[in-house]
């Protein structure tokens, strides 16, 4: 499988912005490859032994739930009955309620943005800098309806834990602080989170209503487009053949600095892994979120499960949504760490800053640090498509 990885990494990359954040569209910020992760015609035929070896290398993307690899595992009779009942009863109700919530919030955003001119800056367009009662309504309704949406999807309660730093064990990153700088007085410039599912976005909207990084095409989508502008999303033109790295990276850095210095500015929400995992691993962090040299707020998300895992790792979007809607109860656990204040050394070296934050999150969240990335994810998905008639091979757990 090493040769497959080398062949994939040797393909020419498309020049596109690397904002270091990850994205709601579940791709890495480098935009090197826009091919669908689960496209069947990319699937190589590999042996059982090679699949087992690849599963160990790509453990961050392996599903372990009752539905098996790619959601195509053999189900028990009981599971089939529960799935059938949910499809004819629970799913229609949830679809109607979810669409109702989406339309209601779209109408709220439409009313609040009437006769308002969006903020435009280098092909970016948003209403996030709009002030007064309009902004207050958009934010408060957005947070409330996002939480209601999670409730509709089965997340009836959210277990949140706040880690308080111990005075007896001072943060080593604050030893080299600038003169006159006091810990605890600075607002974080960005929220840094591990990336497990598209559901991460709904939680963060309900919690802090931050701005995200999204494909530019999202701005043109019905309903969602206007909502993304009200969130203040930074748009990335991934399919562009011309490099806009400096532009988008600069916009993200400026927005992080603004959120750090201005209490009325929307915070930036960044997923520095660049793609989703099964939640048990933490991929290498991109540095885009740390270029502003501002403090960050690390947040760790986990989705405990018994039957279906809400993680969007190696399963198609349609199949994932259907199974999610069929599960009566879903769970989410959130761990909020203290604001991380970079030392002068970390400010001078964004890569060191990113590495230290990642190490802290992995330790506090009991996650394994993995060195793989999106290239390995594509190889793993391609292998699955070539062997989806034998899903049990990859569903076996390591001893």
Buried (B, 14 or more C-beta within 10 A) or exposed (E): BEEBBEEBBEEEEBBBBBBBBBBBBBBBBBBBBEEEBBEEEBBBEBEEEBBEBBBEBBBBBBBBBBBBBBBBBEBEEEBEEBBEEBEEEBBEEBEEBBEEBBEEBBEBBEEBBEEEEBBEEEEBBBBBBBEEEBBEBBBEBBBEBBBBBBBBBBBEEBEEEEEEBEEEEEBEBBEEBEEEEEBEEBBBBBBBBBBBBBBBBBBBBBBBBBBBBBBBBBBEEEBBBBBBBBBBBBBBBBEBEEEBBEBBBBBBBBBBBBBBEEEEBBBBBBBBBBBBBBBBBBBBBBBBBBBBBBBBBBBBBBBEBEBBBBBBBBBBEEBBBBBBBBBEEBBBBBBBBBBBBBBBEBBEBBEBBBBBBBEBBBEBBEBEBBEBBBBBBBBBBBBBBBBBEEBEBBBEEEE
